[in-house]
Structure formats: C-alpha cells, structure tokens
C-alpha cells in the first residue's frame, strides 16, 4: 500500500538524525533510512536544537528557508565558503552582510 504524502518541508541534517533516532525507537529502520541516518550522523556538525535555533535566526535575517537550511547543513567557517553558498542567489550579497551572517553562525558552533 503506497503512503500518502501529508506534508513536505526542508529539514536540516541534525533534525533528520533526530527524527530517525526517534523512528528507530518505534521499530527497525529500513535500509534507506539506515543509510540516511549514517549520512546524517557523519555530516551533522551541531545538535538538532542548535540547528533549529540557527535556522530560525537566519530566517529572521531575511535568508530564504532553502538557503538557511543549506547554511545550517554546511556550517561555513569563512566568508568565502558563505559566498559560495550565496552564489546561486540572483541578488548580490555585500561582504558586510556575509561577515554578519558568519558571526551569527559562529555563535551556534
């Protein structure tokens, strides 16, 4: 029986890890879920609570949900890394804005 998609949203890797840990308590994970859990465990750089707080803070700064999620997943350590993430955006981002965002990111490390 196919499952019905009720809601679709972007989530950060730390949140994926947390959700799969909760799911694991209810029963065994499928093969795909195990692979996803392994990936999320390897590449999550902060815990889910900090990730949610950082995501909310980035959205307050006017960053789109998709871009904010990617920033939380990557957790860039330099302005150059942050600039690379913003390269897909159509509007230019000032170096002062990047510095401000980097200082916000560093508060959640």
Contact map, one row per residue, 1 for C-alpha under 8 A:
1110000000000000000000000000000000000000000000000000000000000000000000000000000000000000000000000000000000000
1111000000000000000000000000000000000000000000000000000000000000000000000000000000000000000000000000000000000
1111100000000000000000000000000000000000000000000000000000000000000000000000000000000000000000000000000000000
0111110000000000000000000000000000000000000000000000000000000000000000000000000000000000000000000000000000000
0011111100000000000000000000000000000000000000000000000000000000000000000000000000000000000000000000000000000
0001111100000000000000000000000000000000000000000000000000000000000000000000000000000000000000000000000000000
0000111110000000000000000000000000000000000000000000000000000000000000000000000000000000000000000000000000000
0000111111000000000000000000000000000000000000000000000000000000000000000000000000000000000000000000000000000
0000001111100000000000000000000000000000000000000000000000000000000000000000000000000000000000000000000000000
0000000111110000000000000000000000000000000000000000000000000000110010000000000000000000000000000000000000000
0000000011111011000000000000000000000000000000000000000000000000000010000000000000000000000000000000000000000
0000000001111111000000000000000000000000000000000010000000000000000011011000000000000000000000000000000000000
0000000000111111100000000000000000000001001100000000000000000000000000001000000000000000000000000000000000000
0000000000011111110000000000000000000001100111110010000000000000000000001000000000000000000000000000000000000
0000000000111111111000000000000000000000000000110011000000000000000000000000000000000000000000000000000000000
0000000000111111111100000000000000001001000000000000000000000000000000000000000000000000000000000000000000000
0000000000001111111110000000000000001001100100000000000000000000000000000000000000000000000000000000000000000
0000000000000111111111000000000000000000000000010000000000000000000000000000000000000000000000000000000000000
0000000000000011111111100000000000000000000000000000000000000000000000000000000000000000000000000000000000000
0000000000000001111111110000100010001000000000000000000000000000000000000000000000000000000000000000000000000
0000000000000000111111111000000000000000000000000000000000000000000000000000000000000000000000000000000000000
0000000000000000011111111100000000000000000000000000000000000000000000000000000000000000000000000000000000000
0000000000000000001111111111100000000000000000000000000000000000000000000000000000000000000000000000000000000
0000000000000000000111111111100000000000000000000000000000000000000000000000000000000000000000000000000000000
0000000000000000000011111111000000000000000000000000000000000000000000000000000000000000000000000000000000000
0000000000000000000001111111000000000000000000000000000000000000000000000000000000000000000000000000000000000
0000000000000000000000111111100000000000000000000000000000000000000000000000000000000000000000000000000000000
0000000000000000000000111111110000000000000000000000000000000000000000000000000000000000000000000000000000000
0000000000000000000100110011111111000000000000000000000000000000000000000000000000000000000000000000000000000
0000000000000000000000000001111111000000000000000000000000000000000000000000000000000000000000000000000000000
0000000000000000000000000000111111100000000000000000000000000000000000000000000000000000000000000000000000000
0000000000000000000000000000111111110000000000000000000000000000000000000000000000000000000000000000000000000
0000000000000000000100000000111111111000000000000000000000000000000000000000000000000000000000000000000000000
0000000000000000000000000000111111111100000000000000000000000000000000000000000000000000000000000000000000000
0000000000000000000000000000001111111110000000000000000000000000000000000000000000000000000000000000000000000
0000000000000000000000000000000111111111000000000000000000000000000000000000000000000000000000000000000000000
0000000000000001100100000000000011111111100000000000000000000000000000000000000000000000000000000000000000000
0000000000000000000000000000000001111111110000000000000000000000000000000000000000000000000000000000000000000
0000000000000000000000000000000000111111111000000000000000000000000000000000000000000000000000000000000000000
0000000000001101100000000000000000011111111100000000000000000000000000000000000000000000000000000000000000000
0000000000000100100000000000000000001111111100000000000000000000000000000000000000000000000000000000000000000
0000000000000000000000000000000000000111111100000000000000000000000000000000000000000000000000000000000000000
0000000000001000000000000000000000000011111110000000000000000000000000001000000000000000000000000000000000000
0000000000001100100000000000000000000001111111100000000000000000000000001000000000000000000000000000000000000
0000000000000100000000000000000000000000001111100000000000000000000000001010000000000000000000000000000000000
0000000000000100000000000000000000000000000111110110000000000000000000000000000000000000000000000000000000001
0000000000000110000000000000000000000000000111111110000000000000000000000000000000000000000000000000000000000
0000000000000110010000000000000000000000000001111111000000000000000000000000000000000000000000000000000000000
0000000000000000000000000000000000000000000000111111100000000000000000000000000000000000000000000000000000000
0000000000000000000000000000000000000000000001111111110000000000000000000000000000000000000000000000000000010
0000000000010110000000000000000000000000000001111111111000000000000000010000000000000000000000000000000000010
0000000000000010000000000000000000000000000000011111111100000000000000000000000000000000000000000000000000000
0000000000000000000000000000000000000000000000001111111110000000000000000000000000000000000000000000000000000
0000000000000000000000000000000000000000000000000111111111000000000000010000000000000000000000000000000110010
0000000000000000000000000000000000000000000000000011111111100000100110010000000000000000000000000000000000000
0000000000000000000000000000000000000000000000000001111111110000000000000000000000000000000000000000000000000
0000000000000000000000000000000000000000000000000000111111111000000000000000000000000000000000000000000000000
0000000000000000000000000000000000000000000000000000011111111110000100000000000000000000000000000000100000000
0000000000000000000000000000000000000000000000000000001111111111100100000000000000000000000000000000000000000
0000000000000000000000000000000000000000000000000000000111111110000000000000000000000000000000000000000000000
0000000000000000000000000000000000000000000000000000000011111110000000000000000000000000000000000000000000000
0000000000000000000000000000000000000000000000000000000001111111000000000000000000000000000000000000000000000
0000000000000000000000000000000000000000000000000000000001111111101100000000000000000000000000000000000000000
0000000000000000000000000000000000000000000000000000000000100111111100000000000000000000000000000000000000000
0000000001000000000000000000000000000000000000000000001000100011111110000000000000000000000000000000000000000
0000000001000000000000000000000000000000000000000000000000000001111111000000000000000000000000000000000000000
0000000000000000000000000000000000000000000000000000000000000011111111100000000000001100000000000000000000000
0000000000000000000000000000000000000000000000000000001001100011111111110000000000000000000000000000000000000
0000000001110000000000000000000000000000000000000000001000000000111111111000000000000000000000000000000000000
0000000000010000000000000000000000000000000000000000000000000000011111111100000000001000000000000000000000000
0000000000000000000000000000000000000000000000000000000000000000001111111111000001001000000000000000000000000
0000000000010000000000000000000000000000000000000010011000000000000111111110000000000000000000000000000000000
0000000000011100000000000000000000000000001110000000000000000000000011111110000000000000000000000000000000000
0000000000000000000000000000000000000000000000000000000000000000000001111111000000000000000000000000000000000
0000000000000000000000000000000000000000000010000000000000000000000000111111100000000000000000000000000010000
0000000000000000000000000000000000000000000000000000000000000000000000100111111011000000000000000000010010000
0000000000000000000000000000000000000000000000000000000000000000000000000011111011000000000000000000010001000
0000000000000000000000000000000000000000000000000000000000000000000000000001111111000000000000000000010000000
0000000000000000000000000000000000000000000000000000000000000000000000000001111111100000000000100110010000000
0000000000000000000000000000000000000000000000000000000000000000000000000000011111110000000000000000000000000
0000000000000000000000000000000000000000000000000000000000000000000000000001111111111000000000000000000000000
0000000000000000000000000000000000000000000000000000000000000000000000100001111111111100000000000100010000000
0000000000000000000000000000000000000000000000000000000000000000000000000000001111111110000010000100000000000
0000000000000000000000000000000000000000000000000000000000000000000000000000000111111111000000000000000000000
0000000000000000000000000000000000000000000000000000000000000000001001100000000011111111000000000000000000000
0000000000000000000000000000000000000000000000000000000000000000001000000000000001111111100010000000000000000
0000000000000000000000000000000000000000000000000000000000000000000000000000000000111111110000000000000000000
0000000000000000000000000000000000000000000000000000000000000000000000000000000000011111110000000000000000000
0000000000000000000000000000000000000000000000000000000000000000000000000000000000000111111100000000000000000
0000000000000000000000000000000000000000000000000000000000000000000000000000000000000011111100000000000000000
0000000000000000000000000000000000000000000000000000000000000000000000000000000000000000111110000000000000000
0000000000000000000000000000000000000000000000000000000000000000000000000000000000000000111111000000000000000
0000000000000000000000000000000000000000000000000000000000000000000000000000000000100100001111101100000000000
0000000000000000000000000000000000000000000000000000000000000000000000000000000000000000000111111100000000000
0000000000000000000000000000000000000000000000000000000000000000000000000000001000000000000011111110000000000
0000000000000000000000000000000000000000000000000000000000000000000000000000000000000000000001111111000000000
0000000000000000000000000000000000000000000000000000000000000000000000000000000000000000000011111111100000000
0000000000000000000000000000000000000000000000000000000000000000000000000000001001100000000011111111110000000
0000000000000000000000000000000000000000000000000000000000000000000000000000001000000000000000111111111000000
0000000000000000000000000000000000000000000000000000000000000000000000000000000000000000000000011111111100000
0000000000000000000000000000000000000000000000000000000001000000000000000000000000000000000000001111111110000
0000000000000000000000000000000000000000000000000000000000000000000000000001111001000000000000000111111111000
0000000000000000000000000000000000000000000000000000000000000000000000000000000000000000000000000011111111100
0000000000000000000000000000000000000000000000000000010000000000000000000000000000000000000000000001111111110
0000000000000000000000000000000000000000000000000000010000000000000000000011000000000000000000000000111111111
0000000000000000000000000000000000000000000000000000000000000000000000000000100000000000000000000000011111111
0000000000000000000000000000000000000000000000000000000000000000000000000000000000000000000000000000001111111
0000000000000000000000000000000000000000000000000110010000000000000000000000000000000000000000000000000111111
0000000000000000000000000000000000000000000001000000000000000000000000000000000000000000000000000000000011111
